[in-house]
Structure formats: structure tokens, C-alpha cells
Amino acid sequence: MELSKEDFNYKFQDTLENILIAMAEHPEVKPEKFYSMACILENLAFFGPVVYDVIQNPKKAS
């Protein structure tokens, strides 16, 4: 199945958001750890287009 860059970015960000929601609802996740992971996932969301390009063109990335 081919995904456009926009579709991939949407699904990538949606997945990261679902991870945050699951962490927020889990009783064993400490608030300070949650905040750190939220920051990491938020920063990772900006790299969706880069991840897409690497997946589509693996030979150029190496």
C-alpha cells in the first residue's frame, strides 16, 4: 500500500498522539517521566517527513 507523504505524516502524528494518551491513562507512569516522554514524542512528530523520505529512499540515507 502506497502512502503519500501527507498521509504518512498524519498517521505518524496520530500514532504518537495515541501513545501519549495511553501513557497519560496508565496509572504506573510517573508525571515527571510522562513529561519527558511527551517532549520527546512532540519533537519526534516534527521528523515525520524525514522518516517518510528515509523509508521511501533508503539508499540515499546511507
N, CA, C and O atoms as a GROMACS GRO file, in nm:
protein
  248
    1MET      N    1   0.084  -0.118   0.000
    1MET     CA    2   0.000   0.000   0.000
    1MET      C    3   0.089   0.124   0.000
    1MET      O    4   0.174   0.141   0.087
    2GLU      N    5   0.068   0.208  -0.096
    2GLU     CA    6   0.145   0.333  -0.105
    2GLU      C    7   0.075   0.443  -0.025
    2GLU      O    8  -0.046   0.463  -0.037
    3LEU      N    9   0.152   0.511   0.055
    3LEU     CA   10   0.101   0.626   0.130
    3LEU      C   11   0.168   0.751   0.076
    3LEU      O   12   0.287   0.752   0.046
    4SER      N   13   0.091   0.855   0.065
    4SER     CA   14   0.152   0.983   0.029
    4SER      C   15   0.225   1.037   0.152
    4SER      O   16   0.204   0.991   0.264
    5LYS      N   17   0.310   1.135   0.129
    5LYS     CA   18   0.384   1.195   0.240
    5LYS      C   19   0.288   1.256   0.342
    5LYS      O   20   0.310   1.247   0.463
    6GLU      N   21   0.180   1.316   0.294
    6GLU     CA   22   0.082   1.378   0.383
    6GLU      C   23   0.008   1.273   0.466
    6GLU      O   24  -0.013   1.290   0.586
    7ASP      N   25  -0.031   1.163   0.401
    7ASP     CA   26  -0.099   1.055   0.473
    7ASP      C   27  -0.007   0.993   0.578
    7ASP      O   28  -0.049   0.967   0.691
    8PHE      N   29   0.118   0.969   0.540
    8PHE     CA   30   0.214   0.913   0.634
    8PHE      C   31   0.231   1.006   0.754
    8PHE      O   32   0.229   0.962   0.869
    9ASN      N   33   0.248   1.135   0.727
    9ASN     CA   34   0.268   1.231   0.835
    9ASN      C   35   0.147   1.234   0.929
    9ASN      O   36   0.163   1.240   1.051
   10TYR      N   37   0.027   1.230   0.871
   10TYR     CA   38  -0.094   1.230   0.953
   10TYR      C   39  -0.099   1.105   1.041
   10TYR      O   40  -0.124   1.114   1.161
   11LYS      N   41  -0.074   0.988   0.982
   11LYS     CA   42  -0.078   0.863   1.059
   11LYS      C   43   0.034   0.857   1.163
   11LYS      O   44   0.014   0.806   1.273
   12PHE      N   45   0.152   0.909   1.128
   12PHE     CA   46   0.265   0.912   1.220
   12PHE      C   47   0.231   0.997   1.342
   12PHE      O   48   0.253   0.956   1.456
   13GLN      N   49   0.177   1.116   1.318
   13GLN     CA   50   0.141   1.204   1.430
   13GLN      C   51   0.026   1.148   1.511
   13GLN      O   52   0.023   1.161   1.633
   14ASP      N   53  -0.070   1.084   1.444
   14ASP     CA   54  -0.182   1.022   1.514
   14ASP      C   55  -0.132   0.910   1.606
   14ASP      O   56  -0.181   0.895   1.718
   15THR      N   57  -0.037   0.832   1.557
   15THR     CA   58   0.020   0.724   1.637
   15THR      C   59   0.092   0.778   1.760
   15THR      O   60   0.077   0.725   1.870
   16LEU      N   61   0.170   0.884   1.741
   16LEU     CA   62   0.241   0.944   1.854
   16LEU      C   63   0.142   1.000   1.957
   16LEU      O   64   0.164   0.989   2.078
   17GLU      N   65   0.033   1.059   1.908
   17GLU     CA   66  -0.070   1.111   1.999
   17GLU      C   67  -0.136   0.998   2.077
   17GLU      O   68  -0.164   1.012   2.196
   18ASN      N   69  -0.163   0.886   2.009
   18ASN     CA   70  -0.222   0.771   2.078
   18ASN      C   71  -0.129   0.713   2.184
   18ASN      O   72  -0.174   0.667   2.288
   19ILE      N   73   0.000   0.716   2.157
   19ILE     CA   74   0.098   0.673   2.257
   19ILE      C   75   0.091   0.763   2.380
   19ILE      O   76   0.092   0.715   2.493
   20LEU      N   77   0.084   0.894   2.357
   20LEU     CA   78   0.074   0.988   2.470
   20LEU      C   79  -0.053   0.965   2.551
   20LEU      O   80  -0.050   0.969   2.674
   21ILE      N   81  -0.163   0.942   2.482
   21ILE     CA   82  -0.290   0.917   2.551
   21ILE      C   83  -0.280   0.791   2.636
   21ILE      O   84  -0.323   0.789   2.751
   22ALA      N   85  -0.224   0.685   2.579
   22ALA     CA   86  -0.210   0.560   2.653
   22ALA      C   87  -0.121   0.579   2.776
   22ALA      O   88  -0.150   0.527   2.883
   23MET      N   89  -0.012   0.655   2.759
   23MET     CA   90   0.076   0.681   2.874
   23MET      C   91   0.005   0.764   2.981
   23MET      O   92   0.020   0.738   3.100
   24ALA      N   93  -0.072   0.863   2.938
   24ALA     CA   94  -0.142   0.950   3.033
   24ALA      C   95  -0.246   0.873   3.113
   24ALA      O   96  -0.272   0.906   3.229
   25GLU      N   97  -0.305   0.772   3.052
   25GLU     CA   98  -0.409   0.694   3.120
   25GLU      C   99  -0.354   0.579   3.203
   25GLU      O  100  -0.428   0.517   3.278
   26HIS      N  101  -0.226   0.550   3.190
   26HIS     CA  102  -0.166   0.438   3.262
   26HIS      C  103  -0.126   0.484   3.403
   26HIS      O  104  -0.051   0.580   3.417
   27PRO      N  105  -0.176   0.416   3.505
   27PRO     CA  106  -0.150   0.461   3.643
   27PRO      C  107  -0.005   0.448   3.689
   27PRO      O  108   0.034   0.514   3.785
   28GLU      N  109   0.074   0.365   3.624
   28GLU     CA  110   0.212   0.345   3.669
   28GLU      C  111   0.311   0.445   3.610
   28GLU      O  112   0.428   0.446   3.649
   29VAL      N  113   0.265   0.529   3.518
   29VAL     CA  114   0.355   0.627   3.457
   29VAL      C  115   0.365   0.748   3.549
   29VAL      O  116   0.265   0.813   3.580
   30LYS      N  117   0.486   0.777   3.592
   30LYS     CA  118   0.508   0.890   3.682
   30LYS      C  119   0.500   1.021   3.602
   30LYS      O  120   0.546   1.027   3.488
   31PRO      N  121   0.441   1.125   3.662
   31PRO     CA  122   0.425   1.252   3.590
   31PRO      C  123   0.555   1.309   3.533
   31PRO      O  124   0.556   1.360   3.421
   32GLU      N  125   0.665   1.301   3.607
   32GLU     CA  126   0.791   1.356   3.555
   32GLU      C  127   0.843   1.276   3.436
   32GLU      O  128   0.903   1.333   3.345
   33LYS      N  129   0.820   1.145   3.437
   33LYS     CA  130   0.859   1.062   3.323
   33LYS      C  131   0.767   1.089   3.204
   33LYS      O  132   0.811   1.091   3.089
   34PHE      N  133   0.639   1.110   3.234
   34PHE     CA  134   0.543   1.140   3.127
   34PHE      C  135   0.581   1.270   3.056
   34PHE      O  136   0.579   1.277   2.933
   35TYR      N  137   0.616   1.370   3.132
   35TYR     CA  138   0.653   1.499   3.073
   35TYR      C  139   0.775   1.484   2.982
   35TYR      O  140   0.778   1.540   2.873
   36SER      N  141   0.874   1.410   3.026
   36SER     CA  142   0.993   1.388   2.944
   36SER      C  143   0.959   1.316   2.815
   36SER      O  144   1.004   1.355   2.707
   37MET      N  145   0.880   1.211   2.826
   37MET     CA  146   0.842   1.135   2.706
   37MET      C  147   0.753   1.219   2.615
   37MET      O  148   0.763   1.209   2.492
   38ALA      N  149   0.666   1.301   2.672
   38ALA     CA  150   0.581   1.387   2.590
   38ALA      C  151   0.666   1.484   2.508
   38ALA      O  152   0.638   1.508   2.391
   39CYS      N  153   0.769   1.537   2.569
   39CYS     CA  154   0.859   1.628   2.497
   39CYS      C  155   0.932   1.555   2.385
   39CYS      O  156   0.946   1.608   2.274
   40ILE      N  157   0.978   1.435   2.413
   40ILE     CA  158   1.048   1.356   2.310
   40ILE      C  159   0.954   1.324   2.195
   40ILE      O  160   0.991   1.340   2.078
   41LEU      N  161   0.833   1.279   2.226
   41LEU     CA  162   0.738   1.244   2.120
   41LEU      C  163   0.694   1.366   2.041
   41LEU      O  164   0.674   1.358   1.920
   42GLU      N  165   0.680   1.479   2.108
   42GLU     CA  166   0.643   1.602   2.038
   42GLU      C  167   0.753   1.642   1.940
   42GLU      O  168   0.725   1.683   1.827
   43ASN      N  169   0.877   1.630   1.982
   43ASN     CA  170   0.989   1.661   1.892
   43ASN      C  171   0.998   1.560   1.779
   43ASN      O  172   1.028   1.596   1.665
   44LEU      N  173   0.971   1.435   1.809
   44LEU     CA  174   0.974   1.330   1.707
   44LEU      C  175   0.867   1.355   1.600
   44LEU      O  176   0.887   1.321   1.484
   45ALA      N  177   0.756   1.412   1.638
   45ALA     CA  178   0.648   1.440   1.544
   45ALA      C  179   0.693   1.532   1.430
   45ALA      O  180   0.643   1.522   1.319
   46PHE      N  181   0.787   1.620   1.457
   46PHE     CA  182   0.836   1.711   1.354
   46PHE      C  183   0.919   1.638   1.248
   46PHE      O  184   0.941   1.691   1.139
   47PHE      N  185   0.965   1.517   1.280
   47PHE     CA  186   1.050   1.444   1.186
   47PHE      C  187   0.973   1.345   1.100
   47PHE      O  188   1.034   1.264   1.030
   48GLY      N  189   0.840   1.352   1.102
   48GLY     CA  190   0.759   1.264   1.018
   48GLY      C  191   0.798   1.269   0.871
   48GLY      O  192   0.816   1.163   0.811
   49PRO      N  193   0.811   1.387   0.811
   49PRO     CA  194   0.852   1.393   0.670
   49PRO      C  195   0.991   1.334   0.645
   49PRO      O  196   1.015   1.274   0.540
   50VAL      N  197   1.081   1.351   0.739
   50VAL     CA  198   1.216   1.296   0.725
   50VAL      C  199   1.210   1.143   0.731
   50VAL      O  200   1.274   1.075   0.652
   51VAL      N  201   1.133   1.090   0.825
   51VAL     CA  202   1.117   0.945   0.837
   51VAL      C  203   1.057   0.888   0.709
   51VAL      O  204   1.101   0.784   0.660
   52TYR      N  205   0.958   0.957   0.655
   52TYR     CA  206   0.896   0.913   0.529
   52TYR      C  207   1.000   0.908   0.417
   52TYR      O  208   1.006   0.809   0.344
   53ASP      N  209   1.080   1.011   0.404
   53ASP     CA  210   1.182   1.015   0.299
   53ASP      C  211   1.284   0.902   0.314
   53ASP      O  212   1.326   0.843   0.215
   54VAL      N  213   1.323   0.874   0.437
   54VAL     CA  214   1.420   0.766   0.462
   54VAL      C  215   1.358   0.631   0.424
   54VAL      O  216   1.426   0.545   0.367
   55ILE      N  217   1.232   0.611   0.457
   55ILE     CA  218   1.166   0.486   0.423
   55ILE      C  219   1.152   0.471   0.271
   55ILE      O  220   1.172   0.363   0.217
   56GLN      N  221   1.118   0.580   0.204
   56GLN     CA  222   1.099   0.576   0.059
   56GLN      C  223   1.230   0.566  -0.018
   56GLN      O  224   1.234   0.506  -0.125
   57ASN      N  225   1.337   0.622   0.035
   57ASN     CA  226   1.467   0.626  -0.034
   57ASN      C  227   1.579   0.578   0.058
   57ASN      O  228   1.665   0.657   0.096
   58PRO      N  229   1.579   0.450   0.094
   58PRO     CA  230   1.678   0.403   0.191
   58PRO      C  231   1.823   0.411   0.142
   58PRO      O  232   1.914   0.425   0.224
   59LYS      N  233   1.847   0.404   0.013
   59LYS     CA  234   1.984   0.408  -0.038
   59LYS      C  235   2.045   0.547  -0.026
   59LYS      O  236   2.166   0.560  -0.007
   60LYS      N  237   1.964   0.652  -0.037
   60LYS     CA  238   2.015   0.789  -0.024
   60LYS      C  239   2.052   0.821   0.120
   60LYS      O  240   2.139   0.904   0.144
   61ALA      N  241   1.986   0.755   0.216
   61ALA     CA  242   2.008   0.786   0.358
   61ALA      C  243   2.142   0.732   0.409
   61ALA      O  244   2.196   0.784   0.507
   62SER      N  245   2.195   0.630   0.345
   62SER     CA  246   2.319   0.572   0.397
   62SER      C  247   2.442   0.628   0.332
   62SER      O  248   2.554   0.589   0.366
   0.00000   0.00000   0.00000
